[in-house]
Amino acid sequence: MKIEVWSDFVCPYCFLGKRHLELALEKFAHKNKVIVKFKSYQLNDPKEKHEEVFVQDVLAKKYRRPKEEIEMMNNQLKEQAKEVGLSFNFEKLLHIHTFDVHRLVKYAESIHLDEPFITYLFEAYFTDNENINDQSTLLAIAKKAGMDEEKTIEIMETCKYTQAVNEDIEIAKDMNVQGVPFFVINEKYALTGAQPVDAFLGVLEKIWGEEGSVFSQTTKGTNFCCGDECE
């Protein structure tokens, strides 16, 4: 069984949804036959400069609501996270873009370190309020996940894995994905949002009962070049 997850690292529901899926898989009898792949999605415009702006201020302005109301909503989300062992802190959370972060995740996936790297990224952002768009911060997280320092720097200083990130984003557009997290199971069953653990488990068991571990797989690919490099 394959589970593809479109998500972004500035999305608290993506972190929560990831945790709910993990807890559901712990209860799933066939978890050793499940492959989970995280796909790139960008909530914030990469053309804008966000580094000095806090998320709660941006949300208050975007939705035209008092900052106190945004803080109350985030506190409710904070309590939901605490119930599944996650720690959210919104007070100093920076509004950033994540394209380079997604590129590094693609590299981590190529060396089978995407799971710890993704977890550390979410924790660095939502628990420690670090700017994960900063190269020195990204490098420290990559090293913590076991990734090679020189290779990580090379990825950050070039445009490698841009094609893979853009393809994920384009596929999401083709599927008319309006928000994340967005889960696709066996390339035909879709779930949106941070589903409760029992809901995830019920869907997994239903699909397994109908298909087992057999499903048809299609791939989509294009050529991409940046400077003298092509992928």
C-alpha positions as CSV (number, residue, x, y, z in Angstrom):
1,M,0.0,0.0,0.0
2,K,1.3,3.4,-0.9
3,I,0.4,6.6,0.9
4,E,1.4,9.9,-0.6
5,V,1.1,13.0,1.6
6,W,1.1,16.5,0.2
7,S,2.1,18.9,2.9
8,D,4.1,22.0,3.8
9,F,6.3,22.6,6.8
10,V,4.6,25.8,7.8
11,C,1.3,24.0,8.1
12,P,0.4,22.9,11.7
13,Y,-2.3,20.6,10.5
14,C,0.3,18.8,8.4
15,F,2.4,18.1,11.4
16,L,-0.7,17.0,13.3
17,G,-1.9,14.9,10.4
18,K,1.5,13.2,10.1
19,R,1.4,12.2,13.7
20,H,-2.2,10.9,13.4
21,L,-1.2,8.8,10.4
22,E,1.8,7.4,12.4
23,L,-0.5,6.5,15.3
24,A,-3.0,4.8,13.0
25,L,-0.2,2.8,11.3
26,E,1.0,1.6,14.7
27,K,-2.4,-0.1,15.0
28,F,-2.6,-1.3,11.4
29,A,-1.9,-5.0,11.1
30,H,-0.2,-4.6,7.7
31,K,2.0,-1.5,8.5
32,N,5.1,-3.3,7.4
33,K,3.7,-3.3,3.8
34,V,2.9,0.4,3.8
35,I,5.1,3.0,2.0
36,V,4.6,6.6,3.0
37,K,5.9,9.3,0.6
38,F,5.8,13.0,1.4
39,K,5.1,15.4,-1.5
40,S,5.9,19.0,-1.8
41,Y,3.3,21.8,-1.5
42,Q,3.8,25.5,-0.8
43,L,1.4,27.6,1.2
44,N,3.3,30.8,1.2
45,D,4.4,32.7,-1.9
46,P,8.2,32.2,-2.4
47,K,8.4,35.6,-4.1
48,E,7.6,37.4,-0.9
49,K,10.0,38.2,1.9
50,H,8.6,36.7,5.2
51,E,11.6,36.3,7.5
52,E,10.8,39.2,9.8
53,V,7.0,38.7,10.0
54,F,5.3,36.5,12.6
55,V,2.6,34.1,11.6
56,Q,0.0,35.3,14.0
57,D,0.3,38.9,12.7
58,V,-0.1,37.7,9.1
59,L,-3.2,35.6,9.9
60,A,-4.8,38.5,11.8
61,K,-4.3,40.7,8.8
62,K,-5.3,38.1,6.2
63,Y,-8.6,37.2,7.9
64,R,-9.2,40.6,9.4
65,R,-9.6,39.3,12.9
66,P,-8.1,40.6,16.2
67,K,-4.8,39.1,17.0
68,E,-6.3,37.8,20.3
69,E,-8.8,35.7,18.4
70,I,-6.0,34.2,16.3
71,E,-4.1,33.4,19.4
72,M,-7.1,31.7,20.9
73,M,-7.5,29.6,17.8
74,N,-3.9,28.6,17.9
75,N,-4.1,27.7,21.6
76,Q,-6.9,25.3,20.8
77,L,-4.7,23.7,18.1
78,K,-1.9,23.6,20.6
79,E,-4.0,21.5,23.0
80,Q,-4.9,19.1,20.2
81,A,-1.2,18.6,19.4
82,K,-0.4,18.0,23.1
83,E,-2.9,15.1,23.1
84,V,-0.7,13.2,20.6
85,G,2.6,14.2,22.1
86,L,3.4,17.2,20.0
87,S,4.5,20.6,21.2
88,F,3.3,23.7,19.3
89,N,4.5,27.3,20.0
90,F,3.0,30.1,17.9
91,E,4.2,33.2,19.7
92,K,7.5,33.6,17.7
93,L,6.6,31.6,14.6
94,L,8.0,33.2,11.5
95,H,6.1,33.5,8.2
96,I,8.5,31.9,5.7
97,H,8.5,30.1,2.3
98,T,9.8,26.5,2.0
99,F,10.9,25.7,-1.5
100,D,14.5,25.0,-0.6
101,V,13.3,23.0,2.4
102,H,11.3,20.7,0.0
103,R,14.4,20.3,-2.2
104,L,16.4,19.1,0.7
105,V,13.6,16.6,1.6
106,K,13.9,15.2,-1.9
107,Y,17.6,14.6,-1.3
108,A,16.9,13.1,2.1
109,E,14.4,10.7,0.4
110,S,17.1,9.6,-2.1
111,I,19.3,8.4,0.8
112,H,16.4,7.0,2.9
113,L,16.7,9.7,5.6
114,D,13.5,11.6,4.8
115,E,11.5,10.3,7.8
116,P,13.8,11.7,10.5
117,F,14.6,14.8,8.5
118,I,10.9,15.6,8.0
119,T,10.2,15.1,11.7
120,Y,13.1,17.3,12.8
121,L,12.0,20.0,10.4
122,F,8.5,20.1,11.8
123,E,9.8,20.1,15.4
124,A,12.4,22.8,14.6
125,Y,9.6,25.1,13.2
126,F,6.6,24.4,15.4
127,T,8.3,23.5,18.7
128,D,11.5,25.6,18.6
129,N,10.3,28.4,16.3
130,E,13.4,28.2,14.2
131,N,13.6,29.7,10.7
132,I,13.9,26.6,8.7
133,N,14.4,28.6,5.5
134,D,17.8,29.7,6.9
135,Q,20.6,27.7,5.4
136,S,22.6,27.3,8.6
137,T,19.5,26.1,10.4
138,L,18.7,23.7,7.6
139,L,22.2,22.4,7.6
140,A,22.1,21.7,11.4
141,I,18.8,19.8,11.0
142,A,20.2,17.8,8.1
143,K,23.3,16.8,10.1
144,K,21.0,15.8,13.0
145,A,19.1,13.5,10.6
146,G,22.4,11.9,9.5
147,M,22.7,13.7,6.1
148,D,26.2,14.4,4.6
149,E,27.2,18.0,5.3
150,E,29.0,18.6,2.0
151,K,26.3,17.1,-0.1
152,T,23.6,19.1,1.8
153,I,25.5,22.4,1.2
154,E,25.8,21.4,-2.5
155,I,22.1,20.9,-2.8
156,M,21.3,24.2,-1.1
157,E,23.7,26.2,-3.3
158,T,22.4,24.7,-6.6
159,C,18.9,24.1,-8.0
160,K,19.0,20.3,-7.7
161,Y,15.7,18.6,-7.0
162,T,13.8,21.6,-8.3
163,Q,12.2,19.4,-10.9
164,A,10.9,17.0,-8.3
165,V,9.4,19.7,-6.1
166,N,7.7,21.4,-9.1
167,E,6.3,18.1,-10.3
168,D,4.7,17.5,-6.9
169,I,3.2,21.0,-6.9
170,E,1.9,20.5,-10.5
171,I,0.3,17.2,-9.6
172,A,-1.5,18.8,-6.7
173,K,-2.8,21.5,-9.1
174,D,-4.0,18.8,-11.5
175,M,-5.9,17.1,-8.6
176,N,-7.3,20.5,-7.6
177,V,-5.8,20.3,-4.1
178,Q,-7.1,23.3,-2.2
179,G,-5.3,22.7,1.1
180,V,-3.0,20.4,3.0
181,P,-2.4,17.9,4.4
182,F,-3.8,15.9,1.4
183,F,-3.4,12.1,1.5
184,V,-3.7,9.9,-1.6
185,I,-3.8,6.1,-1.0
186,N,-2.9,3.7,-3.8
187,E,-3.2,6.6,-6.2
188,K,-7.0,6.8,-6.1
189,Y,-8.3,7.2,-2.6
190,A,-8.0,10.8,-1.2
191,L,-8.3,12.2,2.3
192,T,-8.0,15.8,3.3
193,G,-7.0,17.4,6.6
194,A,-5.6,16.0,9.8
195,Q,-7.9,13.1,10.1
196,P,-8.5,11.5,13.6
197,V,-6.4,8.4,14.2
198,D,-9.4,6.1,14.2
199,A,-10.6,7.6,10.9
200,F,-7.2,6.9,9.3
201,L,-7.2,3.4,10.6
202,G,-10.7,2.7,9.3
203,V,-9.8,3.9,5.8
204,L,-6.6,1.8,5.8
205,E,-8.4,-1.3,6.8
206,K,-11.1,-0.8,4.2
207,I,-8.7,-0.2,1.4
208,W,-6.6,-3.2,2.4
209,G,-9.7,-5.4,2.5
210,E,-10.5,-4.3,-1.1
211,E,-7.1,-4.3,-2.7
212,G,-4.6,-5.9,-0.3
213,S,-1.1,-4.7,-1.3
214,V,-1.8,-4.7,-5.0
215,F,-2.5,-1.5,-6.9
216,S,-1.8,-0.1,-10.4
217,Q,0.9,2.6,-10.4
218,T,1.4,5.4,-12.9
219,T,4.2,7.9,-13.1
220,K,4.5,11.4,-14.4
221,G,7.8,13.0,-15.4
222,T,9.3,15.9,-17.3
223,N,12.7,17.2,-18.0
224,F,14.0,20.2,-16.2
225,C,17.2,22.3,-16.6
226,C,18.7,25.0,-14.5
227,G,21.9,26.6,-15.7
228,D,24.2,23.8,-16.8
229,E,22.3,21.2,-14.8
230,C,19.5,19.0,-16.0
231,E,17.4,16.4,-14.2
